[in-house]
């Protein structure tokens, strides 16, 4: 039987690899993916995203189990304010013309179009950012309501 102490580093290494290797493989395969049908591109993108998200959530849960109360307070504070400050800073940085030029030039390189429509690229990028913020807001509300419901339920009396 394998001891839990030997399993943890292997599990940790596997989870970190699942967070890092699929995106690297995805970006390395972009030239090949550009030649594939949209359905295959979306499938590969979905699989890559699912692997990264699931492995990072499991990694975070395992890490959380080993934290003390002080570290958990730090995590709560930084995640609560990190998202808010990060989103606010992004909006300010996104307004800078050099950043917009970088986004448009990246779209030109990745999209294979030497002269993409600047307004379309920036509008799509902004809508994508707004969709992420809206999804985070909705999930925060739902998790808050769920947590209150879970913690407010009556305790069961055991005979």
Buried (B, 14 or more C-beta within 10 A) or exposed (E): EEEEEEEEEEBEEEBEEBBEBBEEEBEEBEEEBEEEEEEEBEEBEEEBEEBBEEBBEBBEEEEEEEEEEEEEEEBEEEEEEEBEEEBEEBEEEBEEEEBBEEBBEEBBEEEEEEEBEBEEBBEBBEEEBEEEBEEEEEEEEEEEEEEEEEEEEEEEEEE
